Amino acid sequence: MYRYDDFDAAFLAERNAQFRAQVERRIDGSLTEDEFKPLRLMNGLYLQLHAYMLRVAIPYGSLDSVKMRKLAELAEKWDKGYGHFTTRQNIQYNWPKLPDVPDMLDSLAEVGMHAIQTSGNTIRNVTSDHFAGAAADEIADPRPYAELIRQWSTDHPEFQFLPRKFKIAITGSPNDRAVTRAHDIGLRMVERDGEPGFEVIVGGGLGRTPMIGKVIRDFLPEGELLPYLEAIVHVYNRYGRRDNKYKARIKITVHEAGLETIRDEVEEAFLQTRADFQGVDERVIARIRERFVTPDFVAGGAEALEEAKADPVFRAWADTNLADHKHPDYTIVTVSLKAHGQTPGDATAEQMRVLADLAERYGHDELRISHQQNVILPHVRKADLATVHAELKRAGLATANVGLASDIIACPGMDYCALATARSIPVATQLAERIDALRIEHEVGPLQVKISGCINACGHHHVGHIGILGLDRAGVENYQITLGGDATETAAIGERAGPGFAYDEIVPAVERLMLAYLENRTDEGEGFLETYRRLGAAPFKEALYGPEKRKDAA
């Protein structure tokens, strides 16, 4: 993985010293909170309901054992012993004290980590496929390009005060695991005549006005990536609305101006940009690629996986939590942070250290964070899986539910977030406990449930097979359900089912949806999304509201 060089280290040291001085001025009263706010946001520090929250960047979700142990140290020393992994592959600390934040940032810098551009109206942490560099279906590892974008976008002088925050995602596989079509810019690696390049998508996003991104270039040669990205963001910075923050994202710019108009503007800007900035010297790209060396895989041992499956507990875990690796004797292990009844995405300092140890001993010292709020060991030899599973089980990390109904994405909601209008975490934990009690999770099979505690959609509810949005209705929590969302290469925004449900009604409502699916599917091979697309919303609305109210919900 990428290692920071002397320039990176000096940059972080200077930036952290600057912020330390700003914190001191806030503490002694030289800066008001309003004056301090834009400064702290540039360094990933939010003021939430109960305390400050520090959001630490994990660029494209990649880290190693040293970094993971550092995250554990921060949780233990300056927080309450845990951290929360987010849908942008970051980690959040919800309880730091303001005087301690500069020390936290200096500690992170010791291992090449930071909180820069994890907030504010700038280009945020670049996300990527969490199986990058390991997936069997991969065209090429997208992480070197993600790192290139990180270096280009960090402290970019033109793009520090955009109309609104800006998010980029990249995948190297035809099977989209990075939700590229729900980003301001999505990049999907493709090949044309043997040449690698990118399909470029613009104008995606969730939140108040959810939209699926549109293809602005079906093929962009890899050498033209940065000039073309620069052209897109330049056009957005020029034309994006600043009169209304709810209409300030690039998706609104594309929607109001039209894709063809935006494409023409981008292509014109690209001609100028490419003339002034002809991409990155090949030696720079080569130097970045050198930091992403494929591990030396050890052949043999694949038969051990089948032998281990004689244990039914191991088999259940292997059936859900393992994915195909590009090397036949290895597998990709997804470690669920969704034990039934636990907060989705939370990991204790002790669990982080267990994951670091496992990566070091059995995973070629690589870890990934997924946008599904889980942790991945991307390179585990099949011969070691039984041992890895046993270690995970001892740490409470062996829940066999990846991709199933209790593998729920959930934002922090009203437990932490100042913007939230309803609770997310209690709904997620109660729903997972109910699913576990019903003992139908494996019968239901793959099902993506996503929960957001407000219209900003940090829980990605719009692209959940079942999406849940918590709102405030006259001081009472009300939960809307959307159906048929899709976060993959066939991305779709879910359709609202009808009237919302009270807090104590939402879990039974989702239960009825799962039972309706089991009743209506053609066979075990037809997933929830396929059944919904085949039959439409009618049988699911009837399950939610009954035959009398179904028409009213339509």
Secondary structure, 3 states (H helix, E strand, C coil): CCCCCHHHHHHHHHHHHHHHHHHHHHHCCCCCHHHHHHHHHCCCEEECCCCEEEEECCHHHEECHHHHHHHHHHHHHHCCCEEEECCCCCEEECCCCHHHHHHHHHHHHCCCCCCCCCCCCCECCCEECCCCCCECCCCCCCHHHHHHHHHHHCCCCCCCCCCCCECEEEECCCCCCCCHHHCCEEEEEEEECCEEEEEEEECCECCCCCECCEEEEEEEEHHHHHHHHHHHHHHHHHHCCCCCHHHCCHHHHHHHHCHHHHHHHHHHHHHHHHHHCCCCCHHHHHHHHHCCCCCCCCCCCCHHHHHHCCCHHHHHHHHHHEEEECCCCEEEEEECCCCCCCCCCEEEHHHHHHHHHHHHHHCCCCEEECCCCCEEEEEEEHHHHHHHHHHHHHCCCCCCCCCCCCCCEECCHHHCCCCCCCCCHHHHHHHHHHHHHHCCHHHHCCCCEEEECCCCCCCCHHHCCEEEEEEEECCEEEEEEEECCECCCCCECCEECCCCEECCCHHHHHHHHHHHHHHHCCCCCCCHHHHHHHHCCHHHHHHHHHHHHHHHHC
